[in-house]
Amino acid sequence: MLKVENLKALYRGVILALDGVSLELARGEAVAVLGPNGAGKSTLVRALAGLLGSYEGRVSDGRIELGGRDVTAAGALAVHRQGLTAVLEGRPIFRYLTVRENLRAAGHRLPAGELAARMDEVFHWFPRLAERSHEQGGYLSGGEQQMLVLGMALITDPQVLVVDEPSLGLAPLLVEELFAVLARMHREKGMALLLVEQNARAAMKLAHRVYVLEHGRVVFEGEREAAERDADVMEFYLGTGAGGFLGAKRYRRRKRWI
Amino acid sequence: MTFFWQLLLTGVATGALYALMSMGFVLVYRATSVVNFAIGEFLLVGGYVTFTLAHFLPLPLAMLGALPVAFLVGVGVERAFVRPLIGRSVVAVIMATIGLALTLDGAAQLVWGPDQKYLSGSLPPVLLTFGELILPPRAFWSLAISLPVALGLIYFLQKSRWGVLVRAVSESEVAALAMGIPAPRIVTAVWGLSAALAAVGGALLAGLSGVGPHLVQLGLMVFPVTILGGLESVGGALAAGLIVGVAEALSKGYLEAYLPGISETVPFIIVLIVVLVRPYGLFGRRDIERV
């Protein structure tokens, strides 16, 4: 469904943010991309969504294939039409639009009847949005804003949903609730899901496979079970390893990855 | 007291025209953060195109015909001047719109000459009276055309699907693109719409009192109006347009005899006072921020 081959991305022509990333996402599959700050996770999302240009970036090498088509140089609108919807980092809703208007904006291509039906579906997934449907997005809580932006993505009925850091800045209980809904949505709607997260514990509950990014490169890829068996992944991302934060062992491993 | 109401009525009529131009200015500012110094020139385009079309068409049709032409001028300006400057410094964009204004001024004088042009026909001289109050034809047409267009625009922005998209793109072009909203096309359309709104004013004035290079000066009224209403508020531009129009008319009626030229200064004095108290204007929106 989505295939990324040897992707390199630059900002302002000089800052290398992705250095040969390759990954695959099959139809109906859920894949987690983990990595620390500055690993290139958000750059990957922007590149997949055709939005790098909006951040003074560009793909300098490699290829992105979506549904068998090369979309490496396609703009955001073409990628969206091709069935990929990206939920960017930071809950990018329209703050001065009401919840309903946000959903209406996202579903602007749908006929009125279908739009109403999809809105009902979003309210079914996130009943809290229904209660606040006439309020401006800016006045929602962080969790509700995240629900709204996910709802906006869902209303377009994407074949591939890419979500960047949905847990960012949310309370653990809320993260759990949100990921439970994401898991159910993924299961019931059958869309391919690429979850880009720092919160490895939450992401790995949902993912079939895992990629770990570090300094713009994939340093681990494998099934979830393999990731759970990998000492590096467990130590760096789940904090269950043996060494202390500044331990020599940890440092050696980190060096090997980089 | 009749004199006061008379001035108020005339002021509202003039203010509706200011509001129309300012609403177009605000739309562009919201969608692109560009302060368009060429807004007066869009008015001029509307006036001159009406003048030219009136040679072949009845005046109402000539006025209507000026709108799509102005829309296309706005679209062309966005494509040729504004889009290439995306991401450049604010000063560069401001200088570009000032340069554009001067270019359009020069081009208009080259094509139509520097003299005042009068149309062969004019709008019917409708004279409405309400008791002792008289609504002169200029005020009638200004109100009859500007106010419905202004209210229609607000309705369009609030209720229509395209209006919601314009507001969405005005907030965040990147977020809009991520949701498949054709942001670049909407921004272009907003420039066209802004030019067409200003052109309504130009066409109206051409139909009432002819057209000449001085029309550009009316475009300057956009600045006190939008600052007063709030740079990002379309509804605020409507209210502020009416306030400025009324203030101008009242000062002309009551103060002009003692302080010649005061009516031209009053809008700016009001803006200065309001901005000191409310820096974001009377109806400007404060950023929604969760704490």
Interface residues (C-beta under 8 A of the other chain):
Chain A: A49 G50 L51 S54 Y55 E56 G75 A76 L77 H80 R81 T85 A86 V87 L88 P92 I93 F94 R95 Y96 L97 E101 N102 R104 A105 A106 H108 R109 Q136 G138 Y139 S141 G142 M152 A153 T156
Chain B: G87 R161 V164 L165 R167 A168 E171 S172 E173 V174 A175 A176 L177 A178 M179 G180 I181 P182 R285 I288 E289 R290
